[in-house]
Amino acid sequence: LIMSNKFILWIFQMGWKILLPQEIMEEGTQLLTKAGHTLIKGRGFETEDVLADFKEYQPDAMIVRITKITREVIEANPNLKVLVRHGAGFDAVDIKACHDNGVQTLYAPVANSTSVAETALLLILECSRNVIALRKTWVQDYFKAKLKIRKNTLNGKTLGIIGCGNIGSRLAVRAMAMEMNVLAYDPYKPASAFPDGVEVVRDLNRIFKESDYVSVHTPNTPVTRDMVNKTTLAMMKPTAFLINTARGGCVNEDDLYEACKNGVIMGAGLDAIKKEPVDPNNKLLTLDNIIIYPHIGGNTVEAAHRASYFAAMGVQEVYEGKQPTWPIHDIDYKTAKTYTDTKKGTGKAAGMFDF
């Protein structure tokens, strides 16, 4: 028995082999190496690269940033014990396949929440000032850009937030600081958990109908897939903008193209599209009233440092047999508990400068 305990202790002290298909920041690598783990630099970030690394190294854990992790990948390595998503979104990971094969799945949901909320606000501001049209016009026709191209202030406008979790809540606080009125829809959250000052609504159609800016902050699920479509876009004001910093799958891009091209809505600001990297032939790129970023909302230096540390912390928690701080659960959004209670906002946000 004594020899057995010593052997177990020796195994514990050896640490794990941890695959990093993409590099993580120093905070994360230091935490893991100091704990005695061996870090394996992956040969690339494509799914085929991970499969090859699994075959060669049979790692115990993996921290993944942008690689698509399929059931085939999970089942290629029976030694895998934990997979951590370096960030908040995890729709590129087959969570059910992980759990079917006894792989603990974790993520870092608050690591980049602030940077994504800031990105949503940046897109709102850029849409309000029509920056693409300005950029294409002002050098050749200064006075047209200055006087003729439509520009709006945010003061007193209504922001409708769909999904008021870590990111949506942060955006709400920032928007109210900009003296905007904020409506928020999130059926999986009680009204008491929304930020103070936000009007909680339970009718999604109100968000589309009443908002000057509709900002999407939901995962890509069977419930939210193509949630923004021809029908919901037609509910929006012709002066309204759609903002999406969540997942491209939440928006029907053909319908969005037609809506922006034909003046159904004023335009859109996107940090997520269905096919990434973007297809150069994507017709959304042809419109001056659609701004597209290369999914950079969570990619600030500060967010990367936090995500790397939190991801490494998750691996270490599982290694030590602790309850991980941020596990990913299987959720059936069609049957998950929902709430119907509401909360009034603080009314007109503009206050003393309302003129």
N, C-alpha and C positions, 0 to 999 in steps of 0.2 A: 504493500500500500504506500509506503514511504517513497519507494522508487517510482511508483506511478505518479504520485503528486509532484515529484521533482521533474518527471518527464513532461507533465502538463505545464508546469511553470516554465520549463525550457522552451516548449513550443510557443507559449504565450509571449515570451520575450523575443522570439525570432521575428515577430511582426508579420505583416502581410505583403504580398506583391500587389501593387496598386498601379493599374494602367491609366495613363493620361493621354488620350488621343489628341488633345490639344493642351498646351501648356496652361498652368495656373500660376497665380501670383505667389511671391515669396512667402507671404504669411501662411499660405496653405502648405507649401512644400516644407517649410521649417517645422510646422506642427507635426507633420507626418514623419519626416526623417528623424526628428528628435524622439519620436515614439518608437523608433526602431523599424519602421516600414521601409520597403524597397520600392522606389518609384521607377516605373517603366515609361520611358518616352515613346509614345506611339509612332508608328511609321507614317501616319496620315489620319485625316478626319473623315474619310469616306467609310461607309459601312463595310466595304470589302477590306479596308485596312484594319479595322477592328477585328474582323473575322480572322485575318492572318495573325494578328497579335494574340488573339485568344488561343489559336492553335499552337503557337510557339511558346507562350508564357503561362497559360492557364492562370490568370491573375485571380486573386481573392476579391478584389474590389476595383471599381472604375469610377472616375469622375468625368462626366461627359458634358461638353458644352454645346456643340452644334450637330454632332453626328446623329443620324437616325438609327435608333436601336429597335430592331424588329425581333419577332419571336425566334427567327433563325439565328440571330446573334446570341440571344440569351441561351438558347439550347445548345449552342456550340461550345459552351464552357460550363460543365457541371460543377466546377470549383468556385464559380462566382457566388459570393455571399451578399454583397451590397453594391448597389449602383446609386450614385448621387448625381442629380442634375444640377449643374453649376448655374443656378438662377431660379426664376419663378415658374416659367412655363415648362410643361413636361409632355405635351401632346406628341412629340417626336419619339417618345419612349413607349413601348408596349407594356404598360403597367400590369395588365392581366398576365401576360407571359412571364413577367418577373415573379409575380406572386404565385403563379402555377408551378414555378420551378424553385420556390423557396428563396428567392432573391429579395432582400430588403431594399426598398426604393425610398430615397430621400431627395429633398430639394432645399433650396435656399430662398424662401418666398419673400423675405424682407430685404435681401441684399441689394436689389436694384430698384426697389419700389419708388424711391425718391427720384432717381434719374429718369425712370419711365414717366412718372407724373410730370416732371419738368419738360420732357420731350413732348408730351401731349399739349402742355401749355404753350410750348414753342410753336407747334403746328397751328394751334388756335390763333396765336398772334400773327403768324405768317399768312394764314388764310385771311385774317381780318385786314391785312394790308396788301393782299393780292400780289405777293412778291414775285411770282414767276412772270406775270404780265409786266410788272415794273422793270424787272431785270432785262426783259427783252425789248423794252421801249425807251427807257430814259436816256440812253446815250444818243439814239437817233432822233428822238422827239422829246426833249426835256419837258416842255410845257404840257404835252399830252399826258406824260407820266405823272406830272405833279398835279394837274388840275382835272383831268378827264377820267383817269382810271379810278374805279370805286375803291374807297378805303373806309373802314369802320373802326370805332372805338369799342372796347369790351365793356366799359362802364354801363351798367344797367341792362346788359344783355343776359339771356338765359342760357345756361349750360345744362344739358341733360346728360347724366352719367349712367351708362348701362354697366352694372357690375361695380359695386362700391366696396371692394376689398382693400387690400394693402395699397394698391395703386390708385384706384378710384377715389378712396378716402383722402389720399394725399393731394390729388388733383382738386378735389372739392375745396379743401382748405385754401389752396393757392388761388383758386378762382374767386372765392369770396374775398380774399385779400385784394383782388383786382376789381372789387365792387360789382361782381356778377351775381345774379340769382342762380341758385343751384337746385335742380331737381335730380333725384337719384332713384334708380330702380335696381333692386337686388332682392329677388324673392326668397333667397336662402339666408337672409340676415334679419334679425329683429330690428325694429325701428330704433330701439335704444342704443344700438351699436353703430348707428350712422353718426357722422360728425355733427356737432351742434351747428345750427344755422341752415342745414340742408333740409329741403322739403322731401320727405320720403313718399314716393308714389308707388302704387302696386299695379297700375295699369300701364304697361309698356307703351301703348299707343300714345299716351300723354307725352312721353319723352320725345317721340318723333314729331308730334303735332305742335308742341309748345316751345321747343328749344330753338335757339339761334345757332347753337353748336351741339351736336350729338357726339359724345365721346364713348367709344366702346372699350371696355376693360373686362372681358370675359374670357374664359378658356374656350377652346374649340371643342364643343361637345355635340352630341346629336340634337340637343335642344337649341344651341346657339348657331349651328352651322347654317350659313346663308340667312341668318336672322335679318341682316340688312339686304333687302331685295327690292324688286320693282314696287311691291305693295307698300312696304314701309317707307321707301324713299318718296313715294307719291304723297305720303302724309306730311312730309316736311315742308317748311316754308320755302318759297323760291329764293329767299335770301339766306337760307341756312347752309351750314357746312357740316360734313361728316368727318369725324376724326377717328382713326383706328390705330392704336398702338398695341393692340392685343394680338390677334391671330388673323391671318388672311382668310382663313376658312369661314370666318364669321360674316364675310361680305360677299355677295354675288357680284363679281367684278364686271360681268357683262351688263348687268342692270345698273351698276354704278356709272359705268362709262356712258350709257345712254342718258342717265339722269343728269350728269354733268355736261354732256354735249348739248343736250336739248333744253337746258335751263330749268329742269325740274327742281334742282337745288343749285346753289351758287357755286359749290365746289367741294373739294375733299382734301384732307391732309392724312397721309398714310405712312406708318412706319412698319407695316406688315402687309404683305401681299401673298397670294396663294403659292406662287412659284418663286422660290428664292434659291440662288441669285436670279435677278430679274431677267426675263427674256427680252432682248433688245427690241423685239417686235410687239411687245405688250402694248396694246392700243391705249392704255391709260397714260402712257408716256407722251402721247401726241397732244394732250389737252393742256392748255395753259392754266386751267383752274384746278388742276390736281397736282399736289406736291407729294412726292414719294421719297422717303428716306430708306437706306439699306438696312432696316431693322437694327437701328443703333440705340434705341431707347435705353437699354440696360447696359450699354457698353462704355460707360464713363470709367475713368481710371479708379475713382473711388468705389464704384459699384463692383468692379472686377476684384479689387482687394477684399471687399467684404464677402463676395460670393466665394472666392477661393478659400478664405478662412472658414466660413460656415460649412462649405462642402467637406473640407478636411476634418472639421470638428465632427461632422456627421459620421464619417468613416470611423473615426476614433471612438465615438460613442458606441457604435455597434461592436467594434473590436473588443471593447471593455465590457460588453454585455449590458450596457446601460440602455434605458429607453431613449431613442433618438429624439431630438428636439423637433425636427421637421420631417416626419414620415409622410409619404404619399399614400393616400387611401384610395381604394376602389370606390367610386361614387357613381351611383345610378341617378343622374340628374332628373330623370323622368319620375322617379319615385321618392327623391330626397325630400326631407321636411322643408316646407315653405311657410312663410309668414304673411299675414294680411294686415297687421297693424300699421298705422301711419304716424307721421310726425310732421307738423307744420314747420316751414322755414321761418326765418326771421323777417320775411317780407322783402321789401325793396332793398337791394344791397347797396345802392348808390350813396345813401346817407347825405352827408353835408355837401358833397360836390355834385349833387343831382340837379344839374341845370344844363 
